[in-house]
Amino acid sequence: MGAHRGDGRRDWPEADVQNPWNLMIKHRQVQRRGRRSHMVVSFTDPVVSMDLLRAVLQPSFNDDIIAVFRKYQQFLDKAAENVKENVGDDVPTDQLITDTCRNLLEHVRLPAN
C-alpha cells in the first residue's frame, strides 16, 4: 500500500481531494453489521448529496455543453465579425461571443411537460 520509510513507518499518499468519490466518504455515515452486503449508508445533508452528484456529473456535463457551443461557433464568429465590420475595429469580438454564450445559457429553459 504505502511506501516504507527507513524508520519502519509508511509514507501514505495524500488523498485526492479533487476526486468527488473521495469527498463522498467524508460526508456519509457507514454502519457495518456482519457482512459487507448489509452496509447501511445515510447521507447527513441532502444539499451535500446533490452537490456531490453535481461534482461527479460536471465533467460530462461540461463536455456536452462545449460540444453544443462548438456546433454553433461558426455562426457566432461570423456574427461577431459582421458587427466589427459595421461598427468598427475597436469592437472586442471575443467579448461579444462570450456575452452571447452567457446569454444563451441564461435563457435555456426546460421544456414544459
Secondary structure, DSSP 8 states (H G I E B T S, - for coil): --EE-TTS-EE-----TTSHHHHHHHTEEEE--SSGGG-EEEES-HHHHHHHHHHHHHHHHHHHHHHHHHHHHHHHHHHHHHHHHHH-TTS-HHHHHHHHHHHHHHT------
